[in-house]
Amino acid sequence: MGMAWSFFNPLFMLLVYTFVFSVVFKARWGGGGEETKAQFAMVLFVGTIVHGLLAEALNRAPSLILSNVNYVKKVVFPLEILPVVTMGSTLFHSLVSLVVLLLAFVILNGYLLWTALLTPLVLLPLVILVLGLAWFLASLGVFLRDVGQTIGILTTVMLFLAPVFYPVTALPEDLRPWLMLNPLTFIIEQAREVLIFGRLPNWLGLGIYTGFSAVVAWAGFAWFKKTSKGFSDVL
């Protein structure tokens, strides 16, 4: 059932989003030429996959320690591995969604872009960033029990403040730099480059993003290790 849910859940949400935005609101991506609903759906699907990678891990992070209190009492158990395990589960769900996307692309176009092989390199900076934030939130969730609700709201806001349902060019030029502050924006754009448009990603941008993500991951891990000493006192 778990495998089936991993497959059908993103597919169902994709159908809902595609119907709402391309049928009800008549949204178009604006790439020029005739754009079918299936093409719009694939472009949209890339955005939802990237957002899902971030949202699932961050939404689960605040409750990781609270739902595994028995591990806190075990001195030999490395608590810092819990966010890593969650990240692995999230990556599996994202992989299933990517397989669905690639199959749809092949069915509609009759070929597969070689640039799709670069997808792991495009997603890696976001994975590192999310893991660092997950360490931080897993610790914070022990001391602030309602932080999970805030994160749920924040990840939903990030969904609509990223170019998931609309292209960056749909915004006025003076607002576009603000959209780039969303950590999802750059990765979504680069993922579409390699998965949908067959173009190489912005390597310089990915390098800078990776460096920033590494700093966040280091800080998140250090915070978790330092604060984990007080988990048993709170729990």
C-alpha positions in Angstrom: 0.0 0.0 0.0 2.9 2.4 0.8 4.4 1.9 -2.7 1.0 2.4 -4.3 0.4 5.6 -2.3 3.8 7.0 -3.3 2.8 6.5 -6.9 -0.8 7.6 -6.9 -0.6 10.5 -4.4 1.6 12.8 -6.6 -0.3 11.7 -9.7 -3.7 12.6 -8.2 -2.4 16.0 -7.0 -1.0 16.6 -10.4 -4.4 16.0 -12.0 -6.1 18.3 -9.5 -3.6 21.1 -10.0 -3.6 20.7 -13.8 -7.4 20.9 -13.9 -7.6 24.0 -11.7 -4.9 26.0 -13.3 -5.0 25.0 -17.0 -8.8 24.3 -17.3 -10.4 26.5 -14.7 -8.0 29.5 -14.7 -6.8 28.9 -18.3 -3.2 29.3 -17.3 -0.4 28.9 -19.8 3.3 28.7 -19.4 4.0 31.1 -22.2 6.7 29.2 -24.0 5.3 30.0 -27.4 3.5 27.8 -29.9 0.7 25.4 -29.1 0.8 24.2 -25.5 -1.2 21.1 -24.6 -2.6 20.5 -21.1 -0.2 17.5 -20.9 2.8 19.7 -21.6 1.6 22.2 -19.0 1.1 19.3 -16.6 4.7 18.1 -16.9 6.1 21.6 -16.4 3.9 21.9 -13.3 4.8 18.4 -12.1 8.5 19.3 -11.9 7.6 22.2 -9.6 5.5 20.0 -7.3 8.2 17.3 -7.1 10.8 19.9 -6.0 8.4 21.4 -3.5 7.4 18.0 -2.2 11.1 17.2 -1.6 11.4 20.2 0.7 7.9 20.2 2.3 7.8 16.5 3.3 11.1 16.6 5.0 10.6 19.9 6.8 7.0 19.1 7.9 8.1 15.9 9.5 11.3 17.3 11.1 9.8 19.0 14.2 8.2 15.8 15.5 11.1 13.4 14.8 12.4 13.4 18.3 9.0 13.7 20.0 7.8 10.6 18.2 11.0 8.6 19.0 11.4 9.4 22.7 12.6 5.9 23.4 15.7 6.6 21.4 16.6 9.6 23.5 17.1 7.5 26.5 19.5 5.2 24.7 23.0 6.8 25.0 24.5 4.8 22.2 21.8 5.7 19.6 22.9 8.5 17.2 19.8 10.8 17.2 21.3 12.9 14.4 20.5 10.0 12.0 16.7 10.5 12.3 16.6 13.5 9.9 18.8 11.5 7.5 16.4 8.6 7.5 13.5 11.0 6.9 15.5 12.6 4.1 16.0 9.1 2.6 12.2 8.4 2.7 11.5 11.7 1.1 14.0 11.1 -1.7 12.3 7.8 -2.4 9.0 9.4 -2.8 10.6 12.1 -5.1 12.2 9.3 -7.1 8.8 7.6 -7.7 7.4 10.9 -8.9 10.4 11.5 -11.2 9.8 8.0 -12.7 6.2 9.0 -13.4 7.3 12.2 -15.0 9.9 10.6 -17.2 7.5 7.9 -18.3 4.9 10.5 -19.2 7.5 12.5 -21.1 8.6 9.4 -23.2 4.9 8.5 -23.9 4.1 12.1 -25.1 7.4 12.8 -27.0 8.7 9.4 -28.0 12.2 10.1 -26.6 14.0 11.0 -23.3 16.3 13.9 -22.9 19.9 13.1 -22.0 20.0 16.1 -19.7 17.6 14.3 -17.4 20.7 12.4 -16.2 21.8 15.7 -14.6 18.7 15.8 -12.3 20.6 14.4 -9.2 23.2 17.2 -9.5 20.4 19.8 -9.7 18.6 18.5 -6.7 21.7 17.8 -4.5 22.0 21.4 -3.3 18.4 21.4 -2.1 18.8 18.1 -0.4 21.8 19.4 1.5 19.9 22.5 2.5 16.8 20.6 3.6 18.9 18.2 5.7 20.5 21.1 7.5 17.1 22.7 8.2 15.7 19.3 9.3 18.4 19.0 11.9 17.6 22.4 13.2 13.8 21.9 13.2 14.1 18.5 14.8 15.9 20.1 17.7 13.6 23.1 17.9 10.5 20.9 17.9 11.6 19.4 21.3 11.6 22.8 23.0 8.8 24.5 21.0 6.0 21.9 20.5 3.9 24.0 18.2 6.7 24.8 15.7 5.4 22.0 13.4 2.2 23.9 12.7 4.1 27.0 11.7 6.3 25.0 9.4 3.3 23.5 7.7 1.9 26.9 7.0 5.4 28.1 5.8 5.9 25.3 3.3 2.4 25.9 1.9 3.2 29.6 1.4 6.5 28.6 -0.2 4.5 26.5 -2.7 2.7 29.6 -4.0 5.6 32.0 -3.8 7.7 29.8 -6.1 7.3 29.3 -9.9 5.3 26.1 -9.5 2.0 27.1 -11.1 3.3 30.1 -13.0 6.6 31.1 -14.8 8.9 33.7 -13.2 8.2 35.9 -16.3 4.6 36.2 -15.3 5.6 38.6 -12.5 6.5 42.2 -12.9 10.3 42.7 -13.2 10.5 44.5 -9.9 9.0 41.5 -8.1 11.1 38.8 -9.6 14.2 39.3 -7.4 12.0 38.7 -4.4 10.8 35.4 -5.8 14.4 34.3 -6.0 14.7 34.6 -2.3 12.6 31.4 -2.1 15.1 28.5 -2.0 12.7 26.5 -4.2 12.8 29.0 -7.1 16.2 28.4 -8.5 16.1 24.6 -8.2 12.7 24.4 -9.8 13.9 26.5 -12.7 17.0 24.4 -13.2 15.1 21.1 -12.8 12.8 22.2 -15.7 15.9 23.0 -17.8 17.2 19.5 -17.6 14.0 17.5 -17.4 11.7 19.4 -19.8 13.6 21.8 -22.0 16.8 19.7 -22.6 19.2 22.5 -21.6 22.2 22.5 -19.3 21.7 23.9 -15.8 23.4 27.1 -14.5 26.5 25.4 -13.1 27.8 28.6 -11.4 24.4 29.1 -9.7 24.3 25.5 -8.5 27.9 25.8 -7.1 26.9 28.9 -5.1 23.7 27.3 -3.9 25.7 24.2 -2.9 28.2 26.3 -0.9 25.4 28.1 0.9 23.6 24.8 1.6 26.7 23.2 3.0 27.0 26.1 5.5 23.4 25.7 6.6 23.8 21.9 6.9 26.9 22.3 9.0 25.2 24.9 11.3 22.1 22.7 11.6 24.1 19.7 12.5 26.2 21.6 15.0 23.0 23.1 16.6 21.4 19.6 16.8 24.5 18.1 18.5 24.7 20.9 21.0 21.1 21.0 22.0 20.6 17.2 21.9 22.2 17.0 25.3 19.1 18.6 26.8 16.5 16.5 25.1 16.2 14.0 28.0 15.6 16.8 30.4 12.7 18.2 28.4 11.2 14.9 27.4 
